[in-house]
Amino acid sequence: MFLKELTKNRFITIIYFEYGSQQVCKGRVYKLNLYHQTIYVINEQQDAISIRLASIKEIH
């Protein structure tokens, strides 16, 4: 159920850690790869970002 909610076409905020520092990404999910444990997000500037699921602290 949670994965289905993530892939809806709406903006979310993801707080995650990358290279030892906290990052914030606002965008919408366009792909979820469970095999590689990665979520792909298109941010507000239309840049594609990949985030490892293990590095995610919060999703709003």
RAJO-V464114 format. One record per residue. N is the residue number from 1. PHI is phi as a letter, one per 40 degrees, with the letter a starting at -180 (none if undefined). PSI is psi as a letter, one per 30 degrees, with the letter a starting at -180 (* if undefined). Layout:
n = <N | N>
phi = <PHI | PHI>
psi = <PSI | PSI>
//
This chain:
n = <1 | 2 | 3 | 4 | 5 | 6 | 7 | 8 | 9 | 10 | 11 | 12 | 13 | 14 | 15 | 16 | 17 | 18 | 19 | 20 | 21 | 22 | 23 | 24 | 25 | 26 | 27 | 28 | 29 | 30 | 31 | 32 | 33 | 34 | 35 | 36 | 37 | 38 | 39 | 40 | 41 | 42 | 43 | 44 | 45 | 46 | 47 | 48 | 49 | 50 | 51 | 52 | 53 | 54 | 55 | 56 | 57 | 58 | 59 | 60>
phi = <none | c | c | c | c | c | c | c | c | a | c | b | b | b | b | a | b | a | f | g | b | c | b | b | b | b | i | b | c | b | a | b | b | c | c | c | f | b | b | b | b | b | c | c | c | g | c | c | b | b | b | c | d | c | c | c | c | a | b | b>
psi = <e | e | e | e | e | e | g | l | i | l | k | l | k | k | k | l | k | k | h | g | l | k | l | k | k | k | a | k | k | f | k | j | j | f | e | g | h | k | k | k | k | j | a | f | g | g | k | k | k | k | k | k | e | f | f | k | e | l | k | *>
//
